[in-house]
Amino acid sequence: MINFKYIFLLCFLLGAMLASLSQMGSALDEADIERFSMWTFVATVLASLPSMLW
């Protein structure tokens, strides 16, 4: 049986990762290093969550 909670969680993480990458791109366009660093940290945490939850 497919566990839909995990599929929903992974889809949510994928959407959040894409949103953070978009924010990183806009921060780079504006040359805002502080905001870019914050979104890089957010993307790193999001990318590491699946391996920590495994």
N, C-alpha and C positions, 0 to 999 in steps of 0.2 A: 504494500500500500504506500502510496506517495504521501509524504508528510508535507503538507502545504505551508506549514509555518516556516520551514527552512527555505522553501522556494520563495516565499514572500520576503523573508529576511534578506536573501541574496539579491533579489530584484531591487529591494530598497537600498541596499549597499551599493549596487551598481549605479542606480540613479543618483545617489549622494556623491559617488565618486565622479561621475560625469559633471555634476553641478560644481564640485570643487575644482575640477580641471578647467571649467569655464571661468570660474572666478579667478583662478591663477592666470589665465590668459588675459583677462581684462586688467588685472593688477600689473602685469608686465607691460601692457599697452600704455598704462598711465605712469609707468616707472615708479610704482609704489612698492618699495622693497619690504616694508613692514607687513603690508597686507599680503604680499606674495609669500612671505615666510610663514605667516599664519595659515594660509590655505595649503601650503606645502605640508605643514604639520598635520592639518586635518586630513589631507589625502593619504598621508603615511599611516595615520591611525586607521582610517577606513580600509586601506589595503591590507593591513595586518589583522583585522578582525576575523576574517574567515579562517585563517590558520590558527588563531587563538581559540576559536569556538569549535574547531574540529575535534 
